[in-house]
Amino acid sequence: MNDTLTRDEIVAFLSSIAVKMRVAGPVRDGKAVEYRVSPPETFLFGDAISYKSSKEFYFPQTERLISFRGGEAISAEDPVPTVIFAARVCDLEALRVMREVFLNGRYKDPFFERRMRENLIIGMACVSEKPGCFCESLGLDMKFSDFCDVMLEPIGEDIFKVARLSVKGASAFAKYGLSEIECDNSRSARTSKPAIRLRGEMREAEIFGLVDWEEMLTACQGCGMCTYICPTCHCFEFRDVSEGGATDRYRCWDSCMYPRFTLHASGHNPRGTKAERYRQRVLHKYLYVMRNTGMTACTGCGRCVRSCPVGISVKRVAEALMEAGA
């Protein structure tokens, strides 16, 4: 029985499975670390966190849903099964939130459902907290999540402790002896009570007035960067593209920070200011999703904190709301 793997063994596994599945992992792309479909030997095994999360392999930025040809509707091709390597705990827990939103509500998303069923995800523990990260404030253990098929934890130079967490994960790694390891259900992704959590007992109108949203968002440029790199943001729109007598319908990411996101056909916009739009973003993550799923739609990955061009921190905003009684 084997409960550790070397870097070379992991690369060999990923290379062998690449003949039948796409394999994506963190690679250095200029100055940034990004998830890319790339040869496994190019993947990073260090502690650097990616600029964006692995969310796109479950919820693509642009996705064709259906095509219309000569009066006939043709469904989109099935998603390509993908191995996602080295997903961090914050991104794994974000995927847990996304599953609740897309699969456990009133309506189920068949595209997301197929990817959840067919993808293989390999988690990677963080060794240290990164600038801007605050996952522990959300009660997460940065070294473990059970929301993956196999969890890796660095324990030495190019040596990784393995926790087999699903039958799918054990089956994929069977030649390395992982099939003999019992599923590790003894640990929890949550290590403590979250330090950042809105109580949700107040009505929205009361919460709206707890802080000066206009003053807090004076510097905001409304660029939407925070929404596009967030691992739990899931707003989208539909776009129809017609050419040569055929029409394709696409689902594309959208952002609640954009002025036209809530613009009505009448011309009325219920969230006409940046402050109103950012307030909705914060309360959606820390209050509304919590009411619907029992989970906070923020995992403390810190991407929005690191990337905001004017230094706005959602952590500080949430803490200000808590101090004010929310």
Backbone torsions as a table, in degrees:
resi	resn	phi	psi	omega
1	MET	NA	138.1	-176.1
2	ASN	-122.5	129.0	177.1
3	ASP	-120.3	14.8	173.3
4	THR	-136.5	153.6	174.7
5	LEU	-135.5	148.1	174.8
6	THR	-89.5	165.8	177.1
7	ARG	-58.9	-42.7	-179.4
8	ASP	-62.3	-38.4	178.3
9	GLU	-66.3	-38.9	179.6
10	ILE	-67.3	-43.0	177.9
11	VAL	-62.4	-40.4	178.6
12	ALA	-63.0	-41.5	177.7
13	PHE	-62.7	-48.4	-178.3
14	LEU	-62.5	-37.5	178.5
15	SER	-67.0	-38.0	-179.1
16	SER	-70.2	-35.4	-178.1
17	ILE	-82.0	-14.3	-178.7
18	ALA	-67.5	-13.8	179.1
19	VAL	-74.4	-17.8	-178.8
20	LYS	-125.5	-9.9	178.0
21	MET	-138.9	152.5	169.4
22	ARG	-67.2	146.6	176.8
23	VAL	-125.5	121.8	-178.5
24	ALA	-122.0	143.7	179.3
25	GLY	-160.0	175.9	-178.6
26	PRO	-74.1	128.6	176.5
27	VAL	-131.8	158.5	177.5
28	ARG	-84.4	119.5	179.5
29	ASP	-119.9	91.4	-172.8
30	GLY	68.6	-122.7	179.8
31	LYS	-89.1	-15.8	-174.2
32	ALA	-101.9	157.8	172.2
33	VAL	-102.2	126.8	-177.4
34	GLU	-131.7	152.6	171.0
35	TYR	-81.0	125.5	-178.7
36	ARG	-138.4	148.4	167.0
37	VAL	-75.3	113.0	-169.4
38	SER	-155.7	160.8	174.8
39	PRO	-56.8	133.6	-175.7
40	PRO	-55.6	-28.5	-179.1
41	GLU	-68.7	-12.0	177.7
42	THR	-91.1	-6.8	-176.3
43	PHE	-70.8	147.3	177.3
44	LEU	-88.2	134.3	178.6
45	PHE	-109.2	3.1	-178.0
46	GLY	-80.4	-161.8	-171.9
47	ASP	-100.3	8.5	-178.7
48	ALA	-71.6	136.4	178.0
49	ILE	-94.4	145.0	-176.0
50	SER	-72.9	155.4	178.8
51	TYR	-62.9	-47.6	174.0
52	LYS	-112.7	166.1	-178.8
53	SER	-87.9	-177.4	177.0
54	SER	-87.6	12.8	-177.7
55	LYS	-55.9	-33.9	-174.2
56	GLU	-62.4	-19.6	179.9
57	PHE	-84.9	-0.2	172.5
58	TYR	-120.3	-30.3	-177.2
59	PHE	-139.3	82.8	-174.1
60	PRO	-61.8	152.5	-180.0
61	GLN	-63.8	-36.9	174.8
62	THR	-135.4	129.4	-174.2
63	GLU	-142.9	125.6	176.4
64	ARG	-79.8	125.3	-176.5
65	LEU	-98.1	-37.8	-176.1
66	ILE	-159.7	151.9	177.9
67	SER	-125.0	147.7	177.7
68	PHE	-118.7	117.7	-178.2
69	ARG	-128.5	116.5	176.9
70	GLY	54.7	38.5	179.6
71	GLY	83.2	-0.4	179.6
72	GLU	-106.3	133.8	177.1
73	ALA	-90.6	126.0	-178.0
74	ILE	-117.9	121.7	180.0
75	SER	-66.6	152.1	177.8
76	ALA	-66.6	156.5	177.8
77	GLU	-65.8	151.3	178.6
78	ASP	-62.5	144.6	177.7
79	PRO	-59.1	148.4	179.4
80	VAL	-79.3	123.4	177.6
81	PRO	-57.9	136.5	-172.5
82	THR	-135.4	140.4	169.4
83	VAL	-94.5	122.6	176.4
84	ILE	-104.8	117.0	-176.1
85	PHE	-101.6	137.9	172.1
86	ALA	67.4	39.9	172.8
87	ALA	-72.3	131.6	-178.4
88	ARG	-78.6	160.9	-176.8
89	VAL	-56.3	-42.2	-179.3
90	CYS	-61.2	-35.4	-179.9
91	ASP	-78.3	-33.0	176.1
92	LEU	-65.7	-43.6	179.3
93	GLU	-70.0	-30.0	173.8
94	ALA	-65.5	-38.3	177.6
95	LEU	-64.7	-32.8	175.8
96	ARG	-62.3	-42.0	177.6
97	VAL	-64.5	-44.2	-179.7
98	MET	-61.0	-37.2	177.9
99	ARG	-62.0	-41.3	178.3
100	GLU	-62.0	-42.0	-177.2
101	VAL	-68.3	-45.3	-172.6
102	PHE	-88.9	-22.0	-173.2
103	LEU	-120.7	-23.2	-173.4
104	ASN	-110.6	13.5	176.2
105	GLY	-95.6	-158.6	-179.0
106	ARG	-66.2	-34.0	-179.8
107	TYR	-121.9	145.6	178.0
108	LYS	-107.3	141.3	178.2
109	ASP	-94.8	111.7	-175.0
110	PRO	-67.0	-28.2	-179.4
111	PHE	-70.8	-47.0	177.3
112	PHE	-63.2	-40.5	-178.9
113	GLU	-61.0	-42.8	179.9
114	ARG	-65.5	-39.3	179.1
115	ARG	-67.0	-39.2	176.6
116	MET	-61.1	-37.0	-177.5
117	ARG	-76.1	-37.5	-169.9
118	GLU	-100.4	-23.9	179.6
119	ASN	-73.6	153.2	173.1
120	LEU	-116.1	125.3	-176.0
121	ILE	-119.9	129.5	-178.6
122	ILE	-113.0	116.4	-178.5
123	GLY	-85.1	157.3	177.4
124	MET	-135.2	125.0	179.1
125	ALA	-69.6	149.5	172.8
126	CYS	-87.3	144.8	177.2
127	VAL	-87.8	-37.9	-177.7
128	SER	-141.5	160.1	177.6
129	GLU	-77.7	138.0	-178.0
130	LYS	-93.7	159.7	176.2
131	PRO	-56.0	130.9	179.5
132	GLY	89.9	-18.6	-179.0
133	CYS	-70.6	146.0	174.1
134	PHE	-149.4	41.0	-177.7
135	CYS	-62.7	-35.6	-179.1
136	GLU	-66.7	-27.1	176.0
137	SER	-68.4	-20.4	175.8
138	LEU	-93.5	6.0	177.5
139	GLY	82.5	17.4	-177.6
140	LEU	-92.7	153.1	173.1
141	ASP	-97.9	112.3	-174.7
142	MET	-69.0	-6.5	-179.5
143	LYS	-103.5	-2.2	-176.0
144	PHE	-156.8	139.4	166.9
145	SER	-144.3	140.9	177.0
146	ASP	-93.9	6.9	-178.7
147	PHE	-95.0	57.1	177.0
148	CYS	-159.7	175.4	-178.4
149	ASP	-89.2	-34.6	176.7
150	VAL	-143.1	136.4	178.7
151	MET	-114.1	129.3	178.2
152	LEU	-109.3	141.9	176.5
153	GLU	-134.3	120.4	178.7
154	PRO	-62.5	129.0	178.9
155	ILE	-126.5	1.6	179.8
156	GLY	-178.1	-179.8	-178.9
157	GLU	-67.4	112.3	179.0
158	ASP	61.4	28.1	175.1
159	ILE	-126.7	136.0	-173.2
160	PHE	-132.5	129.2	173.2
161	LYS	-75.1	140.3	-173.8
162	VAL	-116.3	131.2	170.5
163	ALA	-116.3	113.8	178.0
164	ARG	-85.0	120.9	-171.0
165	LEU	-115.4	-6.1	178.7
166	SER	-147.7	158.5	175.8
167	VAL	-62.9	-38.5	178.9
168	LYS	-60.3	-42.1	178.9
169	GLY	-66.1	-41.4	179.4
170	ALA	-65.6	-40.4	-180.0
171	SER	-63.1	-41.4	-178.7
172	ALA	-66.0	-37.4	-177.0
173	PHE	-99.4	17.5	-171.3
174	ALA	-54.6	-37.5	-176.0
175	LYS	-66.6	-15.2	178.5
176	TYR	-98.8	8.9	176.1
177	GLY	86.6	4.2	-177.8
178	LEU	-68.8	-21.4	-178.8
179	SER	-64.0	-19.6	-178.8
180	GLU	-86.8	-9.9	-179.7
181	ILE	-84.3	131.5	177.1
182	GLU	-68.7	147.8	175.4
183	CYS	-56.5	133.8	-178.5
184	ASP	-88.9	95.8	178.2
185	ASN	-105.7	11.1	-174.8
186	SER	-83.5	-22.5	-178.3
187	ARG	-101.8	158.0	178.7
188	SER	-123.1	147.1	177.1
189	ALA	-67.2	-26.4	179.9
190	ARG	-95.2	126.4	-177.1
191	THR	-104.3	-18.6	-176.2
192	SER	-159.9	172.6	174.7
193	LYS	-70.0	130.7	-178.0
194	PRO	-58.2	135.0	176.5
195	ALA	-78.4	-24.0	177.6
196	ILE	-112.0	109.6	-179.4
197	ARG	-164.4	120.8	177.4
198	LEU	-76.6	140.1	-177.0
199	ARG	-70.9	-32.4	176.3
200	GLY	74.3	15.2	-177.9
201	GLU	-87.2	-18.2	-178.4
202	MET	-88.1	157.6	174.5
203	ARG	-79.3	155.8	-176.8
204	GLU	-55.7	-43.1	-177.9
205	ALA	-58.9	-33.8	178.2
206	GLU	-72.9	-41.4	-179.4
207	ILE	-66.9	-36.0	-179.6
208	PHE	-54.2	-35.2	-175.2
209	GLY	-94.7	5.9	-177.1
210	LEU	-71.3	-34.0	-180.0
211	VAL	-130.3	162.4	177.7
212	ASP	-87.2	92.4	-176.3
213	TRP	-63.4	-37.9	-179.6
214	GLU	-62.0	-45.3	179.9
215	GLU	-66.7	-39.6	-178.1
216	MET	-64.9	-29.7	-175.0
217	LEU	-108.9	19.8	-178.9
218	THR	-56.4	-41.2	-175.3
219	ALA	-84.0	-12.0	-175.5
220	CYS	-59.4	133.4	180.0
221	GLN	-96.0	-3.7	179.9
222	GLY	65.4	27.9	-175.0
223	CYS	-75.0	-21.4	-179.6
224	GLY	79.4	4.4	-179.9
225	MET	-55.0	-41.1	-176.4
226	CYS	-62.0	-30.9	-178.7
227	THR	-80.2	-35.7	-175.5
228	TYR	-74.0	-26.7	-179.7
229	ILE	-101.4	1.1	179.7
230	CYS	-75.8	133.3	-178.4
231	PRO	-75.7	-8.6	179.1
232	THR	-114.4	-9.7	179.9
233	CYS	-64.8	136.5	-174.8
234	HIS	-141.3	21.8	176.4
235	CYS	-70.2	141.6	179.3
236	PHE	-149.5	166.9	174.8
237	GLU	-134.5	167.3	176.3
238	PHE	-108.1	140.4	176.0
239	ARG	-128.8	130.0	175.4
240	ASP	-102.9	127.2	-179.2
241	VAL	-118.1	118.0	-178.4
242	SER	-110.1	134.8	179.1
243	GLU	-160.5	131.0	176.9
244	GLY	60.2	34.9	178.0
245	GLY	81.5	3.7	179.1
246	ALA	-119.8	150.7	179.9
247	THR	-130.2	132.6	175.8
248	ASP	-114.8	136.0	176.1
249	ARG	-104.7	126.8	-178.4
250	TYR	-115.9	148.5	168.3
251	ARG	-104.5	126.8	-176.6
252	CYS	-127.6	145.5	175.9
253	TRP	-58.9	145.4	173.9
254	ASP	-131.8	176.9	-177.4
255	SER	-137.5	132.4	176.7
256	CYS	-68.5	-9.5	179.4
257	MET	-87.3	-6.7	-179.9
258	TYR	-85.5	138.7	-176.6
259	PRO	-57.6	-33.2	-175.5
260	ARG	-87.1	-2.1	-175.8
261	PHE	-59.9	-39.7	-179.1
262	THR	-111.8	17.0	-179.4
263	LEU	-70.8	124.0	179.4
264	HIS	-81.6	159.6	177.8
265	ALA	-61.9	-26.4	179.3
266	SER	-72.7	-13.3	-175.5
267	GLY	100.1	-11.9	178.4
268	HIS	-76.2	140.2	177.2
269	ASN	-128.1	109.6	-178.0
270	PRO	-67.8	-15.9	176.1
271	ARG	-128.4	73.0	-173.5
272	GLY	-81.2	-12.3	-178.5
273	THR	-115.2	159.8	177.6
274	LYS	-60.4	-39.4	-178.3
275	ALA	-62.3	-42.4	179.6
276	GLU	-66.7	-37.4	-179.2
277	ARG	-71.1	-40.7	179.0
278	TYR	-69.4	-36.4	176.1
279	ARG	-58.7	-43.1	177.5
280	GLN	-62.7	-40.9	179.9
281	ARG	-60.4	-47.5	-177.8
282	VAL	-66.6	-46.7	-177.8
283	LEU	-69.5	-31.3	175.5
284	HIS	-61.7	-43.6	-177.1
285	LYS	-71.8	-42.1	-170.7
286	TYR	-101.1	-9.3	-176.9
287	LEU	-130.4	-55.9	-172.2
288	TYR	-68.6	-45.8	177.3
289	VAL	-65.0	-35.3	176.5
290	MET	-60.5	-43.8	179.4
291	ARG	-64.1	-35.3	-176.0
292	ASN	-83.6	-33.4	-172.4
293	THR	-123.1	-14.6	-175.0
294	GLY	84.2	4.2	-178.7
295	MET	-124.7	147.8	174.6
296	THR	-82.8	132.4	-178.4
297	ALA	-86.2	44.8	173.5
298	CYS	-146.9	133.1	-179.4
299	THR	-117.4	13.1	174.8
300	GLY	68.8	27.7	-177.9
301	CYS	-67.9	-23.2	176.1
302	GLY	80.9	3.7	-177.0
303	ARG	-63.1	-42.5	-179.4
304	CYS	-67.0	-33.4	179.2
305	VAL	-68.0	-45.1	-178.5
306	ARG	-69.7	-30.3	-170.8
307	SER	-99.1	-14.1	-178.8
308	CYS	-61.6	123.3	-177.0
309	PRO	-67.5	-15.3	180.0
310	VAL	-118.3	9.9	171.6
311	GLY	77.0	24.2	176.9
312	ILE	-75.0	134.2	-177.3
313	SER	-117.4	118.8	177.8
314	VAL	-64.2	-28.8	178.2
315	LYS	-62.9	-46.3	179.9
316	ARG	-66.0	-35.7	178.6
317	VAL	-65.5	-45.6	179.5
318	ALA	-62.9	-40.7	179.1
319	GLU	-65.4	-37.9	178.0
320	ALA	-64.1	-38.1	177.4
321	LEU	-65.2	-41.4	179.4
322	MET	-65.3	-42.0	179.4
323	GLU	-63.0	-28.6	-179.6
324	ALA	-85.6	-2.8	174.3
325	GLY	110.9	2.8	-178.7
326	ALA	-72.5	NA	NA
